[in-house]
Amino acid sequence: MNNKIERNLGEQPIAKIMVDHGLKAGDLVNVSAEQITHKMISRACKGRRITPKVQSKIRSALNESTGKSHSINELFNY
């Protein structure tokens, strides 16, 4: 039985949004009120599957940085 979950899903929309706003992982880490790391953001951008809780933390930091209200579905395509 082969129930492997694909974990590498290619570059995610969050990566383009960050580039469009001139943001780097450190910018999100610095503005976040919650505990997030550069590695979490890097994995999110590269399409490495992350938990819904981490997605929410990253979304909050991105929304704070951009002044916009992005949904999880806008940032991740899985």
N, CA, C and O of each residue as an XYZ file, in Angstrom:
312
protein
N       0.843     -1.175      0.000
C       0.000      0.000      0.000
C       0.889      1.239      0.000
O       1.773      1.370      0.846
N       0.662      2.130     -0.927
C       1.491      3.327     -1.064
C       0.635      4.567     -0.833
O       0.002      5.072     -1.760
N       0.617      5.051      0.397
C      -0.197      6.218      0.759
C       0.660      7.449      0.974
O       0.392      8.240      1.878
N       1.677      7.622      0.163
C       2.561      8.773      0.339
C       1.829     10.064     -0.017
O       1.124     10.140     -1.023
N       2.011     11.058      0.817
C       1.439     12.380      0.577
C       2.518     13.219     -0.090
O       3.648     13.289      0.393
N       2.170     13.846     -1.187
C       3.130     14.724     -1.865
C       3.382     15.928     -0.977
O       2.451     16.643     -0.608
N       4.649     16.149     -0.633
C       4.993     17.231      0.281
C       5.592     18.437     -0.423
O       5.501     19.555      0.084
N       6.200     18.230     -1.575
C       6.786     19.340     -2.320
C       5.834     19.728     -3.445
O       5.690     19.006     -4.432
N       5.192     20.869     -3.281
C       4.106     21.251     -4.184
C       4.444     22.426     -5.087
O       3.547     23.018     -5.687
N       5.704     22.769     -5.194
C       6.110     23.868     -6.064
C       5.871     25.224     -5.421
O       5.193     25.341     -4.399
N       6.441     26.240     -6.042
C       6.336     27.598     -5.494
C       4.880     27.995     -5.301
O       4.032     27.759     -6.161
N       4.618     28.589     -4.175
C       3.259     28.978     -3.794
C       3.002     30.456     -4.093
O       3.942     31.240     -4.227
N       1.722     30.833     -4.198
C       1.382     32.237     -4.456
C       1.942     33.213     -3.425
O       2.185     34.375     -3.753
N       2.151     32.773     -2.196
C       2.704     33.663     -1.167
C       4.071     34.196     -1.587
O       4.419     35.333     -1.269
N       4.843     33.383     -2.298
C       6.187     33.807     -2.733
C       6.083     35.016     -3.661
O       6.850     35.969     -3.524
N       5.147     34.983     -4.598
C       4.975     36.103     -5.535
C       4.466     37.345     -4.806
O       4.908     38.457     -5.096
N       3.562     37.169     -3.884
C       3.029     38.299     -3.116
C       4.154     38.970     -2.330
O       4.231     40.197     -2.268
N       5.018     38.163     -1.737
C       6.136     38.724     -0.975
C       7.091     39.493     -1.885
O       7.560     40.571     -1.521
N       7.382     38.948     -3.064
C       8.262     39.632     -4.017
C       7.627     40.932     -4.479
O       8.300     41.960     -4.556
N       6.331     40.896     -4.788
C       5.617     42.101     -5.254
C       5.661     43.225     -4.226
O       5.679     44.400     -4.592
N       5.678     42.873     -2.947
C       5.709     43.874     -1.882
C       7.124     44.128     -1.359
O       7.309     44.912     -0.429
N       8.111     43.473     -1.947
C       9.494     43.673     -1.523
C       9.782     43.134     -0.136
O      10.612     43.682      0.589
N       9.101     42.065      0.232
C       9.258     41.490      1.566
C      10.179     40.278      1.544
O      10.225     39.529      0.568
N      10.899     40.104      2.623
C      11.735     38.925      2.821
C      11.235     38.205      4.071
O      10.438     38.747      4.837
N      11.707     36.992      4.262
C      11.268     36.201      5.414
C      11.506     36.950      6.724
O      10.668     36.907      7.625
N      12.629     37.627      6.830
C      12.944     38.372      8.047
C      11.943     39.462      8.354
O      11.684     39.764      9.519
N      11.379     40.056      7.315
C      10.365     41.099      7.522
C       9.128     40.520      8.206
O       8.550     41.142      9.096
N       8.730     39.322      7.778
C       7.552     38.690      8.385
C       7.851     38.237      9.811
O       7.007     38.369     10.698
N       9.057     37.702     10.031
C       9.440     37.265     11.376
C       9.432     38.452     12.331
O       8.945     38.342     13.457
N       9.965     39.580     11.890
C      10.047     40.767     12.759
C       8.689     41.362     13.095
O       8.496     41.869     14.200
N       7.759     41.309     12.173
C       6.459     41.937     12.408
C       5.480     41.001     13.128
O       4.480     41.459     13.680
N       5.758     39.723     13.125
C       4.820     38.746     13.681
C       4.708     38.853     15.201
O       5.707     38.987     15.908
N       3.480     38.791     15.678
C       3.216     38.767     17.119
C       3.304     37.334     17.636
O       3.388     37.104     18.842
N       3.284     36.371     16.711
C       3.349     34.959     17.077
C       4.738     34.416     16.763
O       5.526     35.070     16.080
N       5.031     33.236     17.256
C       6.336     32.616     17.032
C       6.391     31.995     15.638
O       5.786     30.950     15.399
N       7.110     32.632     14.721
C       7.389     32.032     13.419
C       8.883     32.175     13.136
O       9.561     33.032     13.703
N       9.372     31.324     12.256
C      10.797     31.336     11.937
C      11.006     31.553     10.443
O      10.086     31.412      9.639
N      12.234     31.897     10.099
C      12.596     32.047      8.692
C      12.363     30.731      7.947
O      11.928     30.729      6.795
N      12.652     29.629      8.606
C      12.516     28.317      7.996
C      11.055     28.014      7.667
O      10.774     27.444      6.613
N      10.131     28.378      8.533
C       8.704     28.170      8.269
C       8.286     28.921      7.001
O       7.583     28.380      6.147
N       8.723     30.152      6.898
C       8.353     30.986      5.754
C       9.000     30.453      4.486
O       8.362     30.416      3.434
N      10.238     30.047      4.573
C      10.936     29.478      3.425
C      10.221     28.235      2.917
O      10.020     28.077      1.713
N       9.843     27.367      3.818
C       9.118     26.149      3.430
C       7.768     26.492      2.808
O       7.350     25.864      1.835
N       7.102     27.469      3.360
C       5.800     27.867      2.827
C       5.927     28.373      1.391
O       5.120     28.018      0.532
N       6.925     29.189      1.137
C       7.125     29.759     -0.197
C       7.522     28.706     -1.221
O       7.100     28.761     -2.376
N       8.326     27.757     -0.795
C       8.822     26.720     -1.706
C       7.787     25.639     -1.995
O       7.984     24.818     -2.891
N       6.701     25.633     -1.255
C       5.654     24.654     -1.497
C       5.775     23.405     -0.653
O       5.178     22.376     -0.968
N       6.523     23.488      0.392
C       6.614     22.384      1.330
C       5.341     22.420      2.166
O       4.982     23.471      2.697
N       4.666     21.304      2.286
C       3.385     21.273      3.005
C       3.595     21.656      4.472
O       4.429     21.068      5.160
N       2.835     22.642      4.943
C       2.904     23.084      6.344
C       1.522     22.974      6.969
O       0.514     22.891      6.267
N       1.488     22.973      8.281
C       0.228     22.781      8.996
C      -0.670     24.011      8.875
O      -0.189     25.116      8.626
N      -1.969     23.814      9.053
C      -2.896     24.956      9.015
C      -2.563     26.026     10.057
O      -2.761     27.213      9.801
N      -2.062     25.624     11.218
C      -1.714     26.598     12.253
C      -0.557     27.481     11.798
O      -0.585     28.693     12.012
N       0.457     26.891     11.176
C       1.592     27.656     10.666
C       1.136     28.541      9.501
O       1.575     29.685      9.383
N       0.264     28.018      8.649
C      -0.283     28.837      7.557
C      -0.956     30.083      8.120
O      -0.775     31.182      7.595
N      -1.718     29.915      9.170
C      -2.430     31.030      9.789
C      -1.461     32.055     10.376
O      -1.679     33.258     10.240
N      -0.404     31.593     11.021
C       0.588     32.504     11.595
C       1.274     33.312     10.496
O       1.479     34.518     10.637
N       1.628     32.639      9.399
C       2.305     33.314      8.295
C       1.352     34.300      7.627
O       1.750     35.410      7.274
N       0.104     33.899      7.454
C      -0.889     34.799      6.865
C      -1.053     36.063      7.709
O      -1.119     37.167      7.168
N      -1.117     35.907      9.022
C      -1.259     37.065      9.909
C      -0.079     38.018      9.761
O      -0.260     39.233      9.692
N       1.126     37.462      9.713
C       2.323     38.295      9.559
C       2.336     38.995      8.207
O       2.708     40.165      8.117
N       1.935     38.289      7.159
C       1.891     38.887      5.824
C       0.850     40.001      5.771
O       1.111     41.072      5.223
N      -0.317     39.753      6.335
C      -1.362     40.783      6.355
C      -0.900     42.026      7.114
O      -1.180     43.151      6.699
N      -0.205     41.824      8.207
C       0.327     42.946      8.990
C       1.360     43.725      8.176
O       1.394     44.955      8.215
N       2.193     43.005      7.448
C       3.259     43.643      6.662
C       2.739     44.408      5.446
O       3.253     45.472      5.101
N       1.720     43.855      4.806
C       1.214     44.472      3.567
C       0.066     45.436      3.806
O      -0.220     46.275      2.951
N      -0.595     45.334      4.946
C      -1.754     46.175      5.214
C      -2.988     45.705      4.460
O      -3.983     46.424      4.378
N      -2.921     44.496      3.911
C      -4.053     43.916      3.178
C      -4.569     42.710      3.944
O      -3.965     42.269      4.922
N      -5.691     42.188      3.482
C      -6.278     41.022      4.124
C      -6.312     39.859      3.138
O      -7.250     39.725      2.352
N      -5.280     39.020      3.187
C      -5.192     37.856      2.313
C      -5.820     36.662      3.005
O      -5.737     36.523      4.225
N      -6.451     35.797      2.215
C      -6.984     34.559      2.774
C      -5.955     33.443      2.589
O      -5.023     33.569      1.795
N      -6.134     32.372      3.315
C      -5.239     31.216      3.194
C      -5.253     30.701      1.755
O      -4.210     30.330      1.215
N      -6.429     30.679      1.138
C      -6.550     30.169     -0.234
C      -5.801     31.029     -1.256
O      -5.395     30.523     -2.303
N      -5.615     32.299     -0.972
C      -4.842     33.170     -1.858
C      -3.341     32.909     -1.746
O      -2.591     33.164     -2.689
N      -2.908     32.404     -0.603
C      -1.483     32.234     -0.334
C      -0.956     30.850     -0.649
O       0.208     30.687     -1.013
N      -1.821     29.848     -0.507
C      -1.408     28.454     -0.689
C      -2.377     27.745     -1.617
O      -3.592     27.898     -1.486
N      -1.844     26.967     -2.560
C      -2.724     26.295     -3.514
C      -2.842     24.793     -3.236
O      -2.962     23.991     -4.162
N      -2.809     24.429     -1.968
C      -3.046     23.035     -1.582
C      -3.982     22.970     -0.408
O      -4.305     21.880      0.064
